[in-house]
């Protein structure tokens, strides 16, 4: 392991496997959850609207500042309802079934399954992500690539759940987790450990390493007592980004 990689020795991570009984319903449950089809999922989506609004605030408040956008982990394209329809909009989403049939698909310029597919000369004024970074196995590599894809003066706007904190854990246990157990008789915590491989603290550390500024706002009293966190990241440390990807 090179010195650069030793900065984040826990990455890349390995996703814990799902038990067979959860794996059988995983795809159906995941899409249902993202579309807010259940009471708990609908409540979660109303709370998650805070993340969507924070990410979109720069173009909502200053539409002319939009430019080209890349959304990492676009899912069902639910962020598009918060974004003004100006400027090219590209997405990264490996699961095509999530966005297929979406009425927002016509607004998308390019669809990528992985950030490595994006041409190296591409540049974006905005890179956005909502509730995705907690899922990424090699998060430092992803963030480093994002830093290199930003235009000069661009911003990466990231919203995440406060994974690893007491309030966040209590929140899902009393809502989605309870509903999941009542519906399927299964432990939602096993699914969460499979999905959320990164804590909010780990994500923050990665953002602060690759960007000179990672200004934070929380949905709550403070990071340890919050449900969600938002980071506006500017001035990528390009040498660190290149060094990490070359190591």
C-alpha positions as CSV (number, residue, x, y, z in Angstrom):
1,X,0.0,0.0,0.0
2,X,1.4,3.4,-1.0
3,X,1.8,6.3,1.4
4,X,-1.1,8.1,-0.3
5,X,-3.5,5.2,0.1
6,X,-2.5,4.8,3.8
7,X,-4.4,8.1,4.4
8,X,-7.6,6.1,4.1
9,X,-6.6,2.5,4.9
10,X,-10.2,1.4,5.4
11,X,-10.9,2.0,1.7
12,X,-11.9,0.3,-0.6
13,X,-14.4,-1.4,1.6
14,X,-16.2,-4.7,1.2
15,X,-20.0,-4.7,1.3
16,X,-21.4,-7.1,3.9
17,X,-23.5,-9.8,2.2
18,X,-27.3,-9.9,2.5
19,X,-29.0,-12.9,4.1
20,X,-30.9,-14.8,1.4
21,X,-34.4,-13.9,2.7
22,X,-33.5,-10.1,2.4
23,X,-31.7,-10.6,-0.9
24,X,-34.9,-12.0,-2.5
25,X,-36.9,-8.9,-1.8
26,X,-34.0,-6.4,-2.0
27,X,-34.6,-4.9,-5.5
28,X,-38.4,-4.6,-5.0
29,X,-38.0,-3.0,-1.6
30,X,-35.2,-0.6,-2.8
31,X,-37.3,0.9,-5.6
32,X,-40.4,1.0,-3.5
33,X,-38.4,2.9,-0.8
34,X,-37.0,5.4,-3.3
35,X,-40.5,6.1,-4.7
36,X,-42.1,6.6,-1.3
37,X,-44.6,3.8,-1.7
38,X,-45.0,3.1,2.0
39,X,-45.9,5.2,5.0
40,X,-42.4,5.2,6.4
41,X,-40.8,5.8,3.0
42,X,-43.2,8.6,2.3
43,X,-42.3,10.2,5.7
44,X,-38.6,9.7,4.9
45,X,-39.0,11.4,1.6
46,X,-40.6,14.5,3.2
47,X,-37.7,14.8,5.6
48,X,-35.2,14.1,2.8
49,X,-36.6,17.1,0.9
50,X,-34.2,19.2,3.1
51,X,-31.2,17.5,1.3
52,X,-32.7,18.1,-2.1
53,X,-33.4,21.7,-1.4
54,X,-29.9,22.4,0.0
55,X,-28.2,20.8,-3.0
56,X,-30.4,22.8,-5.5
57,X,-30.2,26.1,-3.6
58,X,-27.4,27.6,-5.6
59,X,-29.3,27.4,-8.9
60,X,-32.6,28.2,-7.4
61,X,-31.3,31.4,-5.9
62,X,-29.0,32.2,-8.8
63,X,-30.3,30.5,-12.0
64,X,-27.7,32.0,-14.2
65,X,-25.0,30.3,-12.1
66,X,-26.1,26.8,-13.0
67,X,-23.8,25.7,-15.8
68,X,-23.3,22.0,-16.5
69,X,-24.2,19.6,-13.7
70,X,-23.2,16.0,-13.0
71,X,-25.3,14.2,-10.4
72,X,-23.7,11.2,-8.8
73,X,-26.1,8.5,-7.8
74,X,-29.2,10.0,-9.5
75,X,-31.5,7.1,-8.7
76,X,-35.1,7.8,-9.8
77,X,-34.2,11.3,-10.9
78,X,-36.1,12.8,-8.0
79,X,-33.6,15.6,-7.7
80,X,-34.8,17.1,-11.0
81,X,-38.0,18.3,-9.5
82,X,-35.9,20.7,-7.3
83,X,-33.6,21.9,-10.1
84,X,-34.4,24.6,-12.6
85,X,-34.4,23.3,-16.1
86,X,-31.3,25.2,-17.3
87,X,-27.9,23.9,-18.3
88,X,-26.8,20.5,-19.4
89,X,-27.4,17.7,-16.8
90,X,-25.5,14.4,-16.8
91,X,-26.0,11.6,-14.3
92,X,-24.1,8.6,-12.9
93,X,-26.5,5.7,-12.0
94,X,-25.5,2.1,-12.3
95,X,-29.1,0.8,-11.9
96,X,-31.0,1.7,-15.0
97,X,-34.2,0.3,-13.7
98,X,-34.4,3.2,-11.2
99,X,-34.6,6.0,-13.8
100,X,-36.3,4.1,-16.7
101,X,-39.7,5.6,-17.4
102,X,-39.0,8.7,-15.4
103,X,-40.7,11.9,-16.9
104,X,-37.4,13.7,-16.1
105,X,-35.3,11.5,-18.3
106,X,-35.8,13.9,-21.3
107,X,-33.7,16.5,-19.4
108,X,-30.7,14.2,-19.1
109,X,-27.9,14.8,-21.6
110,X,-25.6,11.8,-20.8
111,X,-26.1,8.8,-18.6
112,X,-23.1,7.0,-17.1
113,X,-23.0,3.8,-15.1
114,X,-19.7,4.7,-13.5
115,X,-17.6,7.9,-13.1
116,X,-14.7,6.2,-14.9
117,X,-16.8,6.3,-18.1
118,X,-16.8,10.1,-18.2
119,X,-14.2,11.5,-20.6
120,X,-11.2,13.0,-18.8
121,X,-11.6,16.3,-20.6
122,X,-15.2,16.8,-19.4
123,X,-15.8,19.6,-16.9
124,X,-18.8,20.5,-14.7
125,X,-19.7,23.7,-12.9
126,X,-21.6,21.7,-10.4
127,X,-21.3,18.1,-9.2
128,X,-24.1,17.0,-6.9
129,X,-25.0,14.0,-4.8
130,X,-27.9,13.2,-2.5
131,X,-27.8,10.2,-0.1
132,X,-25.2,8.4,-2.2
133,X,-21.8,8.8,-0.6
134,X,-22.7,6.6,2.3
135,X,-23.0,3.7,-0.2
136,X,-19.7,4.0,-2.1
137,X,-17.1,1.3,-1.4
138,X,-14.1,3.4,-2.6
139,X,-15.3,6.8,-1.6
140,X,-11.8,8.6,-1.8
141,X,-11.4,7.5,-5.4
142,X,-14.8,8.8,-6.3
143,X,-14.3,12.1,-4.6
144,X,-10.8,12.5,-6.1
145,X,-12.3,12.0,-9.6
146,X,-15.0,14.5,-8.9
147,X,-12.4,17.1,-7.9
148,X,-10.7,16.6,-11.3
149,X,-14.0,17.0,-13.2
150,X,-14.9,20.3,-11.6
151,X,-14.5,23.5,-13.6
152,X,-12.4,26.3,-12.1
153,X,-14.7,28.0,-9.6
154,X,-17.1,25.0,-9.6
155,X,-18.7,23.4,-6.5
156,X,-19.5,19.9,-5.4
157,X,-22.7,19.9,-3.3
158,X,-23.2,16.7,-1.3
159,X,-26.1,15.8,1.1
160,X,-25.9,12.7,3.3
161,X,-27.7,11.1,6.1
162,X,-26.0,11.4,9.5
163,X,-25.0,7.7,9.5
164,X,-23.2,6.6,12.6
165,X,-25.0,9.1,14.9
166,X,-27.5,8.3,17.6
167,X,-30.3,10.4,16.2
168,X,-30.1,8.9,12.7
169,X,-30.0,5.4,14.0
170,X,-33.0,6.0,16.3
171,X,-34.8,7.6,13.4
172,X,-34.6,4.7,11.0
173,X,-35.2,2.1,13.7
174,X,-38.5,3.8,14.7
175,X,-39.8,4.3,11.2
176,X,-38.5,2.3,8.2
177,X,-36.9,-0.4,10.4
178,X,-40.1,-1.0,12.3
179,X,-42.2,-1.0,9.1
180,X,-39.8,-3.5,7.5
181,X,-40.0,-5.9,10.4
182,X,-43.8,-5.7,10.5
183,X,-44.1,-6.3,6.8
184,X,-41.4,-8.9,6.2
185,X,-40.5,-10.1,9.7
186,X,-36.9,-9.3,8.9
187,X,-34.1,-7.2,10.5
188,X,-33.7,-3.9,8.6
189,X,-30.4,-3.4,10.4
190,X,-28.9,-6.1,8.2
191,X,-29.9,-4.2,5.1
192,X,-28.6,-0.9,6.5
193,X,-25.2,-2.5,7.2
194,X,-25.1,-3.8,3.6
195,X,-26.1,-0.4,2.1
196,X,-24.5,2.2,4.4
197,X,-20.8,1.2,4.4
198,X,-19.6,4.8,5.2
199,X,-20.4,6.9,8.3
200,X,-21.0,10.6,8.0
201,X,-17.7,11.2,9.9
202,X,-15.8,9.2,7.3
203,X,-17.5,11.1,4.4
204,X,-16.6,14.4,6.0
205,X,-13.0,13.4,6.4
206,X,-12.7,12.4,2.7
207,X,-14.3,15.7,1.6
208,X,-12.1,17.8,3.8
209,X,-9.0,16.0,2.5
210,X,-9.7,16.6,-1.2
211,X,-11.2,20.1,-1.0
212,X,-9.8,23.2,0.6
213,X,-13.3,24.2,1.7
214,X,-16.1,21.9,2.7
215,X,-18.7,24.1,4.4
216,X,-21.3,22.2,6.4
217,X,-24.9,22.7,7.3
218,X,-26.9,20.2,9.4
219,X,-30.6,19.3,9.7
220,X,-30.5,19.2,13.5
221,X,-28.7,20.8,16.4
222,X,-25.2,19.7,15.5
223,X,-23.5,16.8,13.6
224,X,-24.0,14.3,16.4
225,X,-27.6,15.4,16.8
226,X,-28.7,15.6,13.2
227,X,-30.6,13.6,10.6
228,X,-28.9,15.0,7.6
229,X,-25.7,16.9,6.6
230,X,-24.9,19.1,3.6
231,X,-21.5,20.0,2.3
232,X,-20.6,22.7,-0.2
233,X,-17.2,21.8,-1.4
234,X,-15.0,24.2,-3.4
235,X,-11.4,24.5,-4.5
236,X,-10.4,20.9,-5.0
237,X,-6.8,20.0,-4.1
238,X,-5.9,18.8,-7.5
239,X,-2.5,17.4,-6.6
240,X,-4.0,15.2,-3.9
241,X,-6.7,14.1,-6.3
242,X,-4.2,13.0,-8.9
243,X,-1.8,11.4,-6.4
244,X,-4.6,9.3,-4.9
245,X,-5.8,8.0,-8.2
246,X,-2.3,7.2,-9.4
247,X,-1.3,5.4,-6.2
